[in-house]
Amino acid sequence: LAVPDGERWASAHLFHRRWRDSHGARAGSGEEVHRVVVGVDFSRTGPVRADLVARPDSITVRVLASRTEVVERLTDALSELEQALALGGRRVRLSVALAGEAEVGVEEERSDVRFLREHHVMDLKG
């Protein structure tokens, strides 16, 4: 998606995947789960990525940014963000972390677990 960024345009990448959960603590519940990945690279923030997993009763969010000052601002607003996400009584798990630009980047299929199912990765460092 093209989004305005001052005098220029930036790209926002958005991926969504929905599935029925048949594993974990609520096995057999068949509850609907949504995974959303949003990535942006604004001139004032640098690359920022948010991974969200939403269930009917909870939401888990991991935010990665490549600039220390952006991570600090997000960390300062963590409580406010958690409160906003908890509207409707959801349990919220929210984390913010500093990461390299390669980790923050959202590149089409590579940000989806299905990519790893088809392209097996082995860590030889031990």
Secondary structure, DSSP 8 states (H G I E B T S, - for coil): -EEEETTEEEEEEEEEEEEE--SSTTTT---EEEEEEEEEEETTTEEEEEEEEE-SSEEEEEEEESSHHHHHHHHHTHHHHHHHHTTTT-EEEEEEEE--HHHH---GGGGSHHHHHHS----TT-
